[in-house]
């Protein structure tokens, strides 16, 4: 038999070639990144398949800024949040800001006031008399009298919303000890106009939309906790401070503000007062004998409208 002839007893050849396993740091990182991306894709797909009712119930447990960011994910989420903003906002406020909502309510819309009183409110002579309460502050934009009620309570309420947004803007300056820019009297730099106008737009949204109102309350709670931390570390400040533990702050609710503490009834007329501002919680004062906070805003809007009518009759 020839030397190269194949015998019947020889076994067939088996191809055992395989791709080499690549193991290095770069490929391992790529695998982890791809796995993470896929998990995120799967999570988004799963969420989008949830029924609207379940998504709404979930959103009520989030913070307002998380809900607003959620609305930017896709068109469906945006439409869900937009259509149910007041339902979501009311639930968030009830869960997280039960105290702040009493201190910082929104002003009423002029359209919600009875027509005869509405005419009295926008009367030019009356608007001129209001200049002492409605003067243009450097840090707050005046309310539009043709959109919002300008009874005294609503003006002060509007000013409070603009104030807490401005106070929140300067928290990093206050934390780091960076001086807040001083604006000479009579001047109005462009950066300040833009800041004040932005705050006014947010406050105006909050009047119609409780989700945006919740966003303002969320920012003020954050400002308050940061201010309390700052002042508690200042050993030279011997004033009575608001009692707050790190566990209180971690809850991200305003429940700890129910404790007895210093009142904050004075409105900060300029930014220089931010340095000593700790917990700005207007419209309440402490009843010592009963040992609880009394909120003064209830029914005040209606009483102010009655006063407007009385003065008009005179």
Secondary structure, DSSP 8 states (H G I E B T S, - for coil): --TT---TTS--------------HHHHHHHHHHHHHHHHHHHHHHHHTS-HHHHHHHHTTS-HHHHHHHTTS-HHHHHHHHHTHHHHHHHHHHHH-TTHHHHS----BGGGS-HHHHHHHT-HHHHHHGGGTS---SSS----TTTB--SHHHHHHHHHHHHHHHHHHTHHHHHHT-------TT---HHHHHHHHHHHHHHHHHHH-HHHHHHHHHHHHHHHHHHHHHHHH-TT--S------HHHHHHTSSGGGGS------S---SGGGGGG------SEEEETTTTEEEE--TTHHHHHHHHHHHHHH-
